[in-house]
Amino acid sequence: MGSVLVCDDELDICRMLDIALRRAGHRVETVTSSEAAKKKLDSAVYDVIVSDIRMPGTDGVELLRYAAATSPDAERIVITAHEEFETARRVAELGGVFQFIVKGGASLPAVITHAVEQAMEKIALRRQNQAFRRDAGQRNSLENLVGCSPVMQKLKATIRTVASTNSTILITGESGTGKELVARAIHDCSPRAAEPFVSVNCGGFPETLLESELFGYVKGAFTGANQNKRGLFEAAHNGTLFLDEISETSLNMQVKLLRVLQERTIRPVGGTAETPVDVRVIAATNKDLDRMVAEKTFREDLYYRISVIPIVAPPLRERVSEDHKGHDIEPLALHFLKKYAAATGKPISNISPGSLDVLKGYDWPGNVRQLENTIERAVAMEGGAELHIEPFVEPPMARANAPAGLSGAPGISIPPDGIDMERYVADIERSLLQSALRRSNDVQVRAATLLNLSYRSFRHLLKKYSL
């Protein structure tokens, strides 16, 4: 059901529509003037706006024009007692008006209720289409969790079990273990699978911007807020919201998230009205939240609220068979080879036996993400029909002697037929930049510090490699 604003200078009509729409399950507010309606639009977000045309003061056409500017996503329904050509022409010029209804006695509440329900169906379809476009090529089921090691079989069984519930889930695991893949698999196996899956990296936004992204805002809430905007909680209505790196949120934001999880309502930044939301929340982090709770950098009450069902995404080094002869690395490597060979148009169909031994012998501190990056890099530089990994994975001895903090960096082994040194060094630089950005959650100043670079030099390299 939706939120509806009704504006009509006849109080009896407002009362009739309020009763009828509330009986249909909608949240309704009524006003008797355009001026009052504008104030409502400045403080809340509505799904449908129902407005009379002829009213004292500012007429309904001007109100609808104002609504189109401040709430472009809202559906607009016009009601009038005057079936005039000039009125219809002015309304038509507005564009985007869902229905034009002439007042007609006792049937008006039923007609308006039906029109609002049709408008809500249109809104639901539009949001669903937006979600499908956003997720195009990214929807994942259990089959996309590549691997059949015991820990992965256990993870998949857990996903099947918890997917049917509405409980909040906390996914923990090292960086690069595929926590978002797990969250998407839970969503795709759940009754909410046809609804939106919305993902946000909580560490990628300053606190004030994260609040407006999650909860939306109303016009005038801050500089640049020129119209009402729905937040990600509303975008994920009836679906799933994935809060990645929730450990990066401030204590103030944690209070606001806790309130949403408890009350199941959100309030846009600058707004006064509460909007109910039906969203399953899945959170994830690579940090030790127990320690953060003990250190009082993460709220204990929020921790227990988000970790109703805890799930661990296993590191790649633990994804081995019971006899240690099988490993998920080979199917993962072949999966990424197929992906990037197709993307680059290269006829590479297999990985050399020696390269597979190298891949299986490496401990992959960056987990699946590092393996994928390595395969992508090797495919990009491979000139034959068989993929060779050796130049892109350092031997254990080189890794042991590497400077602190660079244990996952590429080595300097040279293949028998030589190597393009300039391209190889550039590839290493690009990889380090990407790794620093991931570790800093895309905060460029922090990434530059990790690489011991000035911010200016860091920005220069980002531009050089088009990152």
C-alpha positions in Angstrom: 0.0 0.0 0.0 1.1 3.6 -0.6 1.2 7.0 0.9 -1.4 9.4 -0.6 -1.7 13.2 -0.4 -5.3 14.5 -1.1 -5.8 18.2 -1.8 -9.4 19.5 -2.3 -11.0 22.7 -1.0 -14.2 20.8 -0.2 -13.8 19.4 3.3 -16.5 16.7 2.8 -14.6 15.3 -0.2 -11.4 15.2 1.8 -13.2 13.3 4.5 -14.8 10.8 2.1 -11.5 10.1 0.3 -9.6 9.8 3.6 -12.0 7.1 4.8 -12.1 5.2 1.5 -8.4 5.2 1.0 -7.6 4.2 4.6 -10.0 1.3 4.3 -8.0 0.2 1.2 -4.9 0.2 3.4 -3.2 3.4 2.2 -1.6 6.0 4.4 -3.5 9.3 3.8 -3.1 13.0 4.5 -5.6 15.6 3.4 -5.3 19.3 3.0 -7.8 21.9 1.7 -5.5 24.3 -0.1 -2.5 24.2 -2.5 -0.4 26.2 0.0 -0.9 23.5 2.6 -0.2 20.8 0.1 3.1 22.4 -0.9 4.2 22.4 2.8 3.4 18.7 3.0 5.4 18.0 -0.2 8.3 19.9 1.4 8.3 17.7 4.4 7.4 14.2 3.2 7.6 11.8 0.2 4.3 10.6 -1.3 3.5 7.8 -3.8 0.3 9.4 -5.1 -1.0 13.0 -5.2 -4.7 13.6 -5.7 -5.6 17.2 -6.4 -8.6 19.2 -7.3 -8.1 21.8 -10.0 -10.2 24.8 -9.1 -9.3 26.0 -5.6 -9.1 29.4 -3.9 -5.6 31.0 -4.2 -3.1 28.8 -6.1 -5.0 26.4 -8.3 -4.5 22.7 -8.7 -2.5 23.0 -12.0 0.2 25.1 -10.2 0.2 22.6 -7.3 0.7 19.7 -9.8 3.5 21.6 -11.5 5.1 22.1 -8.1 4.6 18.4 -7.3 6.3 17.4 -10.6 9.4 19.4 -9.6 9.6 18.3 -6.0 8.3 14.7 -6.2 8.9 13.6 -9.8 8.4 9.9 -8.9 4.9 10.5 -7.5 1.9 9.6 -9.6 -0.6 12.5 -10.0 -4.4 12.2 -10.2 -6.6 15.2 -11.1 -10.2 15.6 -9.9 -12.5 18.4 -11.0 -16.1 19.3 -11.1 -15.6 21.3 -14.3 -15.2 19.3 -17.5 -13.7 22.1 -19.5 -11.4 22.1 -22.6 -9.1 24.8 -21.2 -8.7 23.0 -17.9 -7.9 19.7 -19.7 -5.4 21.5 -21.9 -3.5 23.0 -19.0 -3.4 19.6 -17.2 -2.2 17.9 -20.4 0.6 20.4 -20.7 2.0 19.2 -17.4 2.7 15.8 -18.7 2.9 12.7 -16.4 -0.6 13.0 -15.0 -1.9 9.5 -14.3 -5.6 10.1 -14.5 -8.1 12.9 -15.0 -11.3 12.3 -13.1 -14.6 14.3 -13.2 -16.4 14.5 -9.8 -19.6 12.5 -10.0 -21.6 12.0 -6.8 -21.4 9.1 -4.4 -19.2 7.0 -6.6 -16.2 9.3 -6.4 -14.5 7.6 -3.4 -14.6 4.2 -5.2 -13.4 5.7 -8.5 -10.5 7.5 -6.7 -9.6 4.4 -4.7 -9.5 2.3 -7.9 -7.3 5.0 -9.6 -4.9 5.1 -6.6 -4.6 1.3 -6.7 -3.8 1.4 -10.4 -1.2 4.1 -9.7 0.4 1.9 -7.0 0.5 -1.0 -9.4 2.3 1.2 -12.0 4.8 2.4 -9.3 5.5 -1.2 -8.2 6.1 -2.3 -11.8 8.4 0.7 -12.4 10.4 -0.1 -9.3 10.6 -3.7 -10.2 11.9 -2.9 -13.7 14.5 -0.5 -12.2 15.6 -3.3 -9.9 15.9 -5.7 -12.8 17.9 -3.3 -14.9 20.2 -2.6 -11.9 20.7 -6.3 -11.3 21.0 -7.3 -15.0 23.7 -9.8 -15.3 24.3 -9.8 -11.6 21.6 -12.0 -10.2 23.1 -15.0 -8.4 21.7 -18.3 -7.2 23.5 -21.1 -5.4 25.0 -22.2 -8.7 27.0 -18.9 -8.8 28.7 -19.8 -5.5 31.4 -21.9 -7.3 32.9 -24.7 -5.4 32.0 -28.0 -3.8 34.4 -28.2 -0.8 32.8 -29.3 2.5 32.7 -25.7 3.9 31.0 -24.5 0.7 28.5 -27.3 0.8 27.7 -26.4 4.4 27.4 -22.7 3.4 24.9 -23.5 0.6 22.9 -25.7 3.0 22.7 -22.8 5.5 21.6 -20.4 2.7 18.8 -22.8 1.8 17.7 -23.0 5.4 17.7 -19.3 6.3 16.5 -17.9 2.9 12.8 -18.6 3.7 12.9 -16.5 6.9 12.7 -12.8 7.3 15.4 -12.7 10.0 18.2 -10.2 9.8 21.5 -11.8 8.8 25.1 -10.9 9.5 27.7 -12.2 7.1 31.3 -12.1 8.3 34.5 -13.0 6.6 37.8 -11.8 5.3 38.0 -9.3 2.5 37.4 -10.9 -0.9 35.5 -14.0 0.3 32.3 -13.1 -1.6 30.0 -11.8 1.1 27.8 -10.0 -1.4 27.5 -13.2 -3.5 26.3 -14.9 -0.3 23.8 -12.1 0.3 22.5 -12.3 -3.3 22.1 -16.0 -3.1 20.1 -15.7 0.1 17.8 -13.1 -1.6 17.5 -15.2 -4.8 16.5 -18.3 -2.8 14.0 -16.4 -0.7 10.3 -15.5 -1.3 11.5 -12.0 -2.0 13.5 -13.1 -5.1 11.2 -11.2 -7.5 11.7 -8.0 -5.6 14.7 -5.6 -5.5 18.1 -6.5 -4.1 19.7 -3.2 -3.2 23.4 -3.1 -2.1 25.2 -0.2 -0.4 28.8 0.0 0.9 28.5 1.9 4.2 32.2 2.7 4.2 31.9 4.5 0.8 29.9 7.5 2.0 30.4 10.2 4.6 27.9 10.0 7.4 25.6 12.8 6.2 25.5 11.4 2.7 25.0 7.8 3.8 21.9 9.0 5.8 20.3 10.6 2.8 21.2 7.6 0.6 19.5 5.2 3.0 16.5 7.2 4.1 16.0 9.7 1.3 15.4 13.4 1.7 12.9 16.1 1.1 13.4 19.3 -0.9 15.4 21.9 1.0 16.8 19.4 3.5 20.3 20.6 2.5 22.1 22.5 -0.2 21.5 20.9 -3.5 18.3 19.1 -2.4 16.1 20.5 -5.1 13.5 17.7 -5.1 12.2 14.9 -2.9 14.2 11.7 -3.2 13.5 8.2 -2.0 16.2 6.4 -0.1 17.5 2.9 -0.5 15.3 1.5 2.2 12.3 2.5 0.1 14.0 1.3 -3.1 14.3 -2.1 -1.5 10.7 -2.2 -0.2 9.5 -5.8 -0.2 13.0 -7.0 -1.1 16.4 -7.1 0.5 18.8 -4.3 1.5 22.5 -5.4 1.8 24.5 -3.2 4.1 28.1 -4.0 3.3 30.9 -2.9 5.7 28.4 -2.0 8.4 31.3 -1.7 10.8 32.3 1.5 9.1 29.1 3.4 10.2 29.4 6.0 12.9 27.8 5.5 16.3 25.2 8.2 15.4 24.3 6.3 12.2 24.1 3.0 14.2 21.4 4.6 16.4 19.4 5.5 13.3 19.8 2.0 11.8 18.8 0.4 15.0 15.6 2.5 15.1 14.7 1.4 11.5 15.2 -2.2 12.4 13.1 -1.9 15.5 10.3 0.3 14.2 10.3 -0.8 10.5 9.8 2.9 9.5 12.1 5.5 8.0 12.1 9.3 8.0 13.6 11.1 5.1 16.3 13.7 6.0 14.5 17.0 6.6 11.1 15.3 6.7 8.6 14.9 9.5 6.5 11.9 8.3 7.3 8.3 9.0 7.1 5.8 6.1 6.7 2.1 6.9 9.2 -0.2 5.0 9.1 -4.0 4.6 12.8 -4.8 4.0 14.9 -7.8 4.8 18.3 -6.5 6.0 21.5 -8.4 5.4 24.7 -6.9 6.8 28.3 -7.8 6.3 31.7 -6.9 7.6 35.3 -8.1 7.5 35.9 -6.6 11.0 35.7 -8.3 14.4 32.4 -6.8 15.7 32.8 -8.6 19.1 36.0 -6.7 19.7 34.4 -3.5 18.4 31.5 -3.9 20.8 34.0 -4.4 23.6 35.9 -1.3 22.5 32.6 0.6 22.3 33.1 1.5 18.7 30.0 -0.5 17.6 26.7 -0.5 19.5 26.0 -3.8 21.3 22.2 -3.5 20.8 22.6 -3.0 17.0 25.1 -5.9 16.9 22.5 -8.3 18.4 19.8 -6.9 16.1 21.7 -7.5 12.9 23.3 -10.9 13.9 20.1 -12.9 14.5 21.5 -15.3 12.0 25.3 -15.2 11.7 27.0 -16.7 8.6 30.7 -16.9 7.9 32.0 -16.7 4.3 35.0 -19.0 4.4 38.5 -17.9 3.2 39.8 -19.5 0.1 42.6 -21.3 1.9 40.0 -23.3 3.9 38.0 -24.4 0.8 39.7 -27.8 0.4 38.3 -31.4 0.5 38.6 -33.6 3.5 41.5 -35.5 2.0 43.1 -32.2 0.9 43.3 -33.5 -2.6 40.5 -31.4 -4.0 40.2 -27.7 -3.8 37.8 -25.0 -5.0 40.6 -23.1 -6.6 40.5 -25.0 -9.9 36.8 -24.7 -10.6 37.0 -21.0 -9.6 40.0 -20.4 -11.8 38.2 -22.1 -14.8 35.1 -20.1 -14.1 37.0 -16.8 -14.2 39.0 -17.9 -17.2 35.7 -18.5 -19.1 34.4 -15.1 -18.0 37.4 -13.1 -19.0 38.3 -15.0 -22.1 34.8 -14.3 -23.4 35.1 -10.7 -22.4 38.4 -10.2 -24.3 37.5 -12.4 -27.2 40.6 -14.6 -26.6 40.5 -18.3 -27.6 41.9 -19.5 -24.2 40.2 -22.8 -23.2 42.3 -24.2 -20.4 45.0 -23.5 -17.7 48.4 -25.1 -18.0 49.0 -28.0 -15.4 52.0 -26.1 -14.0 49.8 -23.0 -13.5 47.2 -25.0 -11.7 49.8 -26.3 -9.3 51.0 -22.8 -8.7 47.4 -21.6 -8.0 46.8 -24.5 -5.6 50.0 -23.9 -3.8 49.4 -20.2 -3.1 47.6 -19.1 0.1 45.6 -16.3 -1.4 45.5 -13.7 1.3 43.1 -11.7 -0.9 40.8 -14.7 -1.3 38.5 -15.2 -4.3 38.7 -11.5 -5.3 42.5 -11.8 -5.6 42.2 -15.0 -7.5 39.7 -13.4 -9.9 42.0 -10.4 -10.4 45.0 -12.7 -11.1 43.1 -14.6 -13.7 41.8 -11.4 -15.3 45.4 -10.0 -15.5 46.8 -13.3 -16.9 44.1 -13.5 -19.6 44.7 -9.9 -20.6 48.4 -10.7 -21.1 48.2 -14.2 -22.5 49.0 -14.6 -26.2 48.4 -18.3 -26.6 45.5 -20.8 -26.3 46.6 -22.0 -22.8 46.7 -19.7 -19.8 49.9 -19.4 -17.9 49.7 -18.0 -14.3 53.3 -18.3 -13.1 54.4 -14.7 -13.9 51.4 -13.3 -11.9 51.7 -15.4 -8.6 54.8 -15.0 -6.6 56.5 -18.2 -5.2 56.2 -18.8 -1.4 59.9 -17.8 -0.9 59.5 -14.5 -2.6 56.3 -13.9 -0.5 58.1 -14.7 2.7 60.8 -12.1 1.9 58.4 -9.5 0.7 58.1 -6.2 2.7 55.4 -6.2 5.4 52.0 -5.5 3.9 52.8 -6.8 0.4 52.4 -10.5 0.9 49.7 -10.6 -1.7 51.5 -8.6 -4.4 52.6 -10.2 -7.7 56.1 -11.7 -7.8 58.9 -11.1 -10.2 59.3 -14.5 -11.8 60.2 -14.3 -15.5 58.8 -17.0 -17.9 61.1 -18.7 -20.4 60.0 -16.6 -23.3 60.5 -13.3 -21.5 58.0 -10.6 -20.5 57.0 -7.1 -21.5 58.5 -5.3 -18.5 56.8 -2.0 -19.0 53.4 -3.5 -19.3 54.1 -5.8 -16.3 55.2 -2.9 -14.0 52.2 -0.9 -15.1 50.0 -3.9 -14.3 51.5 -4.1 -10.8 51.0 -0.4 -10.2 47.3 -0.7 -11.3 46.8 -3.7 -9.1 48.3 -1.9 -6.0 46.1 1.1 -6.6 43.0 -1.1 -6.9 44.0 -3.0 -3.7 44.5 0.2 -1.8 41.1 1.5 -2.9 39.4 -1.7 -1.8 41.2 -1.7 1.6 40.2 1.9 2.2 36.6 1.4 1.0 37.4 3.8 -1.9 38.4 6.7 0.4 41.2 8.1 -1.8 43.1 9.9 1.0 43.3 6.7 3.0 44.3 4.7 -0.1 47.2 7.2 -0.8 48.4 6.9 2.8 48.5 3.0 2.5 50.8 3.4 -0.6 52.9 6.1 1.0 52.0 8.5 -1.8 51.0 12.1 -1.7 47.3 12.6 -2.5 48.4 14.5 -5.7 50.6 11.7 -6.9 47.8 9.2 -6.1 45.3 11.1 -8.1 47.8 11.3 -11.0 48.1 7.6 -11.0 44.4 7.1 -10.9 44.0 9.3 -13.9 46.9 7.5 -15.7 45.2 4.1 -15.3 41.7 5.4 -15.8 40.6 4.2 -12.3 
